[in-house]
Each structure stands twice: as C-alpha cells, then as structure tokens.
Amino acid sequence: MKDYLGELEHVVLLAVLRLGKDGYGVTIREEIHGRTGRAISPGTIYPTLDRLERKGFVRSVAGPPAAERGGRSRRLYRIAAGGLAALRASEQALSALRSGFEDVLAEQE
C-alpha cells in the first residue's frame, strides 16, 4: 500500500525542502507560519518530523552547538529521496483532482 501524505506532513515536507540545510524545528515552524499564516505548536511539529523520519521522508542530524541554547545542538532536518517521491506523488494526485476544478465551480454559481 502506498504511504500517502497527510496535509500537515505535506506542508512540513515543503517547508523542509524550502529551508534546505537550515531546517530545524523553529525555522520550519516559522516558514510554515510565514507562508501560510498557520501556527504550528512545538508539540505538533516534532512528532510530525519524527513520523516523517521513520517513514524515510526526512533525515536529521545534530547541528553545531548553539550559544543561545546553552551549548546544546539543534536537530537539523533535510528532505530524503523518499520525501521527494512522496511530495511528487502527492502533488500529482492534487493536480489530477484540480483538473477542471474551475469548470465545476462555475457550474455551482
């Protein structure tokens, strides 16, 4: 069975992809909020990132120690090949659903 992306997973993967090597919990949350207006809590983002990593859609590594974090390192996330494939499949499915959408909306008016 194909592993479909949920809406939040889709949004998080897109943010990780956009951020490249600079994606960690806070920047991912800021990217999503800045582009969509949607506020994601830390209690939501980290379990989602963990789930995406278990699925093989993202990889994480410990970044360099950060002075503002008391010398602790951040966990940096990068998109994995499986994540790119999942995004492509999800985008194709959404595109197929959108096909002719304007016509359907016009009929409803």
C-alpha positions as CSV (number, residue, x, y, z in Angstrom):
1,M,0.0,0.0,0.0
2,K,1.2,3.5,-0.9
3,D,2.1,5.7,2.1
4,Y,0.0,8.9,1.4
5,L,0.9,12.2,3.0
6,G,-1.4,13.9,5.3
7,E,-2.0,17.6,4.9
8,L,0.3,18.6,7.8
9,E,3.0,16.2,6.6
10,H,2.8,17.7,3.1
11,V,3.2,21.2,4.5
12,V,6.1,20.2,6.7
13,L,7.9,18.5,3.9
14,L,7.5,21.5,1.7
15,A,9.0,23.7,4.4
16,V,11.9,21.4,5.0
17,L,12.5,21.3,1.2
18,R,12.4,25.2,1.0
19,L,14.8,25.6,4.0
20,G,17.4,23.2,2.7
21,K,20.2,22.8,5.2
22,D,18.7,25.3,7.6
23,G,15.7,23.4,8.6
24,Y,15.2,22.8,12.3
25,G,12.0,22.8,14.4
26,V,11.8,26.6,14.9
27,T,12.7,27.6,11.3
28,I,10.3,25.0,9.9
29,R,7.5,26.4,12.1
30,E,8.4,30.0,11.1
31,E,8.5,29.0,7.4
32,I,5.0,27.4,7.6
33,H,3.6,30.4,9.5
34,G,5.2,33.0,7.3
35,R,3.9,31.4,4.1
36,T,0.5,30.1,5.2
37,G,-0.4,32.0,8.4
38,R,-0.8,28.7,10.1
39,A,0.7,28.5,13.6
40,I,2.2,25.1,14.4
41,S,3.0,24.3,18.0
42,P,6.2,22.6,19.1
43,G,4.1,19.8,20.4
44,T,2.8,19.2,16.8
45,I,5.9,19.8,14.7
46,Y,8.3,17.5,16.5
47,P,6.1,14.4,16.4
48,T,5.4,15.1,12.7
49,L,9.1,15.4,12.0
50,D,9.7,12.1,13.9
51,R,7.0,10.4,11.9
52,L,8.4,11.7,8.6
53,E,11.9,10.4,9.6
54,R,10.5,7.0,10.5
55,K,8.8,6.9,7.1
56,G,12.2,7.8,5.4
57,F,10.9,11.1,4.1
58,V,13.4,13.3,6.1
59,R,16.8,12.7,7.6
60,S,18.1,14.5,10.7
61,V,21.5,15.2,12.1
62,A,22.7,17.1,15.2
63,G,23.9,20.5,14.2
64,P,26.7,22.5,15.8
65,P,26.3,23.7,19.5
66,A,24.4,26.9,19.8
67,A,25.3,29.5,22.4
68,E,21.7,30.7,22.7
69,R,20.8,27.1,23.6
70,G,23.3,26.8,26.3
71,G,25.7,25.0,24.1
72,R,23.2,22.4,23.0
73,S,22.9,21.5,19.4
74,R,19.8,21.7,17.2
75,R,18.4,18.8,15.2
76,L,18.6,19.7,11.5
77,Y,16.2,18.2,9.0
78,R,16.7,17.6,5.3
79,I,14.4,16.1,2.8
80,A,15.3,12.5,1.8
81,A,14.7,10.8,-1.6
82,G,11.6,9.2,-0.2
83,G,10.3,12.6,0.8
84,L,10.8,14.0,-2.7
85,A,9.0,11.0,-4.1
86,A,6.1,11.4,-1.7
87,L,5.8,15.1,-2.5
88,R,5.8,14.4,-6.2
89,A,3.1,11.7,-5.8
90,S,1.0,14.0,-3.6
91,E,1.4,16.9,-6.0
92,Q,0.4,14.7,-8.9
93,A,-2.7,13.5,-7.1
94,L,-3.7,17.0,-6.1
95,S,-3.2,18.2,-9.7
96,A,-5.4,15.5,-11.0
97,L,-8.1,16.5,-8.6
98,R,-7.8,20.1,-9.5
99,S,-8.1,19.4,-13.2
100,G,-11.3,21.0,-14.4
101,F,-12.0,22.5,-11.0
102,E,-12.8,25.9,-12.4
103,D,-15.5,24.4,-14.6
104,V,-17.0,22.6,-11.6
105,L,-17.0,25.8,-9.5
106,A,-18.6,27.8,-12.4
107,E,-21.4,25.2,-12.6
108,Q,-22.1,25.8,-8.9
109,E,-22.7,29.5,-9.3
